[in-house]
């Protein structure tokens, strides 16, 4: 019978020791917020990025001029995943712009050479609509990467906060509780 009780007594003593230690630690934290404890507060000055109904980006309530303005808060956060998505979006948009400009250069070169015979009508329309398709497709993919970067940025700002609360009540009792909260 003693063998059966010893492991449970040791487990109960360990749980009581952990609970007492966490209560004492929770009471030593500053009383700024009695319930929650934030382990990483280095990015408290950053604000979430809001994507408006018109597809425009807003940071701190102010509209950003273009999507490249997002580089400043992304650089402040310095998260590798957010930076990777932003870099991919910028690269895809640049490649799409260069590829869509190539038909124009081709038409200029061929119209001046070969005695001014130019390009056939069919070739012109195929390359013209191909350039528009490449431009639209690259912008769609770049916008999806940029939205993914913004969503990852916002999720990194709203890290889960957890904590232990030991709050005195009016009848000289103490209310103890655990909580997990995700803020944004």
C-alpha positions in Angstrom: 0.0 0.0 0.0 2.9 2.4 0.7 4.3 1.9 -2.8 1.0 3.0 -4.3 0.8 6.3 -2.3 4.4 7.4 -2.6 4.3 8.4 -6.4 1.1 10.3 -5.9 2.5 12.2 -2.9 5.5 13.1 -4.8 3.4 14.3 -7.8 1.1 16.3 -5.5 4.1 17.9 -3.8 5.5 18.8 -7.2 2.3 20.3 -8.4 1.9 22.4 -5.1 5.5 23.6 -5.5 5.0 24.6 -9.2 1.7 26.4 -8.3 3.3 28.2 -5.4 6.2 29.3 -7.5 4.0 30.6 -10.3 1.8 32.5 -7.9 4.9 34.2 -6.3 6.3 35.0 -9.8 3.0 36.4 -10.9 2.8 38.7 -7.9 6.3 40.1 -8.6 5.4 41.4 -12.1 4.4 45.0 -12.5 0.7 45.8 -11.9 0.3 47.4 -15.3 -1.9 44.5 -16.4 -2.9 42.2 -13.6 -4.0 39.3 -15.8 -1.5 39.0 -18.6 2.2 38.7 -19.1 3.8 39.5 -22.4 7.1 37.7 -22.9 8.3 39.7 -26.0 7.6 43.4 -25.9 10.2 44.7 -28.4 7.7 45.6 -31.1 5.1 47.5 -29.0 5.6 50.6 -31.2 4.4 48.8 -34.3 0.8 49.1 -35.4 -1.3 46.6 -37.4 -1.7 47.1 -41.1 -5.2 47.3 -42.4 -6.2 46.4 -45.9 -9.1 48.6 -47.0 -12.1 47.7 -49.1 -10.4 49.5 -52.0 -7.3 47.4 -51.7 -5.3 50.2 -50.2 -3.1 49.7 -47.2 -3.5 51.7 -44.0 -0.9 51.9 -41.2 -1.8 53.6 -38.0 -5.0 55.0 -39.5 -3.1 56.7 -42.4 -3.2 55.5 -46.0 0.1 54.4 -47.5 1.0 55.9 -50.9 1.9 52.5 -52.4 2.7 49.0 -51.5 6.4 49.6 -51.3 5.7 51.8 -48.2 5.1 48.6 -46.3 8.8 48.0 -46.3 9.3 50.3 -43.3 7.1 48.4 -40.8 8.2 45.1 -42.2 11.8 46.1 -41.7 11.1 47.3 -38.2 9.7 43.9 -37.3 12.6 42.1 -39.0 10.7 38.8 -39.3 12.3 36.5 -41.9 9.0 35.1 -43.2 7.4 38.5 -43.6 10.5 39.8 -45.4 10.6 36.8 -47.7 7.0 37.3 -48.8 7.6 41.0 -49.3 10.7 40.4 -51.4 9.0 37.7 -53.4 6.1 40.1 -54.2 8.5 42.9 -55.2 10.5 40.5 -57.4 7.4 39.1 -59.1 6.1 42.5 -59.8 9.4 43.7 -61.3 9.7 40.6 -63.5 6.1 41.0 -64.7 6.8 44.6 -65.6 10.0 43.7 -67.5 8.3 40.8 -69.4 5.3 43.0 -70.3 7.6 45.7 -71.7 9.5 43.3 -74.0 6.9 43.2 -76.8 7.1 47.0 -77.1 10.8 46.8 -77.5 10.4 44.0 -80.0 7.9 46.0 -82.1 10.2 49.1 -82.1 13.2 47.0 -83.2 11.4 45.1 -85.9 9.6 48.1 -87.3 12.9 49.9 -87.9 14.7 46.9 -89.4 13.8 44.9 -92.5 12.9 48.0 -94.5 10.0 49.1 -92.3 7.9 46.0 -93.1 7.0 45.8 -89.5 5.2 42.9 -87.7 2.1 41.0 -88.9 -1.2 42.0 -87.4 -1.6 38.5 -85.8 1.8 38.7 -84.1 1.1 42.1 -82.8 -2.2 41.2 -81.2 -0.8 37.9 -79.7 2.1 39.6 -78.1 0.0 42.6 -77.0 -2.6 40.5 -75.2 0.2 38.2 -74.0 1.9 41.1 -72.4 -1.4 42.2 -70.7 -1.9 38.7 -69.5 1.6 38.5 -68.0 1.2 41.9 -66.4 -2.2 41.0 -64.8 -1.0 37.5 -63.7 2.2 38.9 -62.1 0.2 41.6 -60.3 -2.3 39.0 -58.9 0.5 36.8 -57.7 2.4 39.7 -56.2 -0.7 41.0 -54.4 -1.4 37.6 -52.9 2.2 37.4 -51.6 1.9 40.9 -50.2 -1.4 40.1 -48.5 0.3 37.0 -47.0 3.1 39.2 -45.8 0.6 41.6 -44.2 -1.4 38.7 -42.6 1.8 37.2 -41.2 3.0 40.6 -39.9 -0.4 41.2 -38.2 -0.3 37.7 -36.7 3.2 38.3 -35.3 2.0 41.5 -33.7 -0.8 39.7 -32.0 1.3 37.1 -30.1 -0.7 35.1 -27.6 -0.4 36.4 -24.0 -0.8 34.1 -21.1 -0.7 34.5 -17.4 -1.8 33.9 -13.9 -4.0 36.2 -12.1 -4.1 36.6 -8.3 -6.6 39.4 -7.6 -7.8 40.3 -4.1 -11.6 40.4 -3.7 -13.8 42.6 -1.4 -14.3 39.8 1.1 -10.6 39.4 1.8 -10.5 36.4 -0.5 -8.1 35.9 -3.4 -9.3 35.0 -6.9 -6.8 32.9 -8.8 -7.1 32.2 -12.5 -5.2 31.2 -15.7 -5.9 32.8 -19.0 -4.7 32.9 -22.6 -5.5 35.9 -24.7 -4.5 36.9 -28.3 -4.5 40.6 -28.9 -4.1 42.7 -32.0 
